[in-house]
Amino acid sequence: ISRRVGRERKKITTRRQKQMAAMAATVTESLSVSGILLGRTMGRADSLTKGFAEESEKLVDLEVRSSMAGRWRMSTIGIVMAAMPAVIYWAAGLALQSGGPAVSIGTLVAFVSLQQGLFRPAVSLLSTGVEMQTSLALFQRIFEYLDLDVDITEPENPVRLEEIRGEIRFEDVDFSYDEKSGPTLSGIDVTVPAGGSLAVVGPTGSGKSTLSYLVPRLYDVTGGRVTLDGVDVRDLDFDTLARAVGVVSQETYLFHASVADNLRFAKPDATDAEIEAAARAAQIHDHIASLPDGYDTLVGERGYRFSGGEKQRLAIARTILRDPPVLVLDEATSALDTRTEFAVQEAIDALSAGRTTITIAHRLSTVRDAEQIIVLDGGRTAERGSHDELLHQDGRYAALVRRDTQLAPAAS
């Protein structure tokens, strides 16, 4: 009986855990700042409220069912156990009336006491078995994550670089997300000398961001290799890679903490003077100083209290504080207006000084001064050279420049 009850509760608990995950997702999406803004502007606030109520009712139903599952069976066992002494006394009385073997009162009481002493722990053991089966449903979801294969692992004998110059090489690099989708990058061969700059441009889906993610080893190449100062990044320890490569992406992530805490995330032991110096270099210090609480101001969930350009400059200040020798800029200004882009570009120029810089960009105005520009098309290098050289070739890059030139007056 206890095994049947345990199996029943395990099934219900598994469904309850999935429902709790769905509830958590609903709360995260609907009750976040972005979710509330979207619901209000789309006129779907009532719909979001109704959806949350429906999910809550499902969870309440599963909670009740989980608590009540098998109760009548376990209660039946308890009733039987409680009735056993009366049954024993009744049976002994019948035996005496019918002239059967005599049983002394002391023996009868001792037997009932022994039976009660054994039944109580037996019932507790049955309840424990039910709880254990129920708990397995809770651990099952945890085990699902623990059993996942780790894609990016540190080598058994990792290489640690004490001094990092910052030379980056892509040597005949191939990459694909899976076999079905085909190659995302193919035959990429380019060298960025220490302190040099590389710009990667091309149409959407050409593999620009994927190429930049190979340097900090967010992905591993499927062919060829990417090296840092002549060492394959797959052979480096994670600490060396973290110290060597800084990434500023288009989407800035800020914690719900103070400005200082968000900046100090890059360098926990940074002093107030270092934080202020990084903010000045990122052209954001004056704005922070004008806030009522200064660097103690809470940025809010995902930094909603700051504009897009301000969040981007905070991200740049955070990277300046870490001071990496290699910098990856993944379309860091593509979502900004022209005026904000100019301010952010000044911060990026300060960040890029003296560093090996790889810039991914849609707006070609941000990459004109790069020492080397490659144009990706379909995951392959279509063109290579400086800004002037590529314009002279009058190929894909020149066409992209003409497109930007035509779009600029329209945007203005």
HELIX and SHEET records of a PDB file:
HELIX    1   1 SER A    2  SER A   30  1                                  29    
HELIX    2   2 VAL A   33  THR A   41  1                                   9    
HELIX    3   3 ALA A   45  MET A   68  1                                  24    
HELIX    4   4 ARG A   71  GLN A   97  1                                  27    
HELIX    5   5 ILE A  105  LEU A  146  1                                  42    
HELIX    6   6 LYS A  208  TYR A  213  1                                   6    
HELIX    7   7 VAL A  233  ASP A  235  5                                   3    
HELIX    8   8 PHE A  238  ALA A  244  1                                   7    
HELIX    9   9 VAL A  259  ARG A  264  1                                   6    
HELIX   10  10 ASP A  272  ALA A  281  1                                  10    
HELIX   11  11 HIS A  285  SER A  290  1                                   6    
HELIX   12  12 GLY A  294  ASP A  296  5                                   3    
HELIX   13  13 GLU A  301  GLY A  303  5                                   3    
HELIX   14  14 GLY A  308  ARG A  322  1                                  15    
HELIX   15  15 THR A  338  SER A  352  1                                  15    
HELIX   16  16 LEU A  364  THR A  366  5                                   3    
HELIX   17  17 HIS A  387  GLN A  393  1                                   7    
HELIX   18  18 ARG A  396  ALA A  411  1                                  16    
SHEET    1   A 4 LEU A 185  VAL A 192  0                                        
SHEET    2   A 4 ILE A 168  PHE A 175 -1                                        
SHEET    3   A 4 GLY A 223  LEU A 228 -1                                        
SHEET    4   A 4 VAL A 231  ASP A 232 -1                                        
SHEET    1   B 6 VAL A 245  SER A 249  0                                        
SHEET    2   B 6 VAL A 326  ASP A 330  1                                        
SHEET    3   B 6 THR A 356  ILE A 360  1                                        
SHEET    4   B 6 SER A 197  VAL A 201  1                                        
SHEET    5   B 6 GLN A 372  ASP A 377  1                                        
SHEET    6   B 6 ARG A 380  GLY A 385 -1                                        
END                                                                             
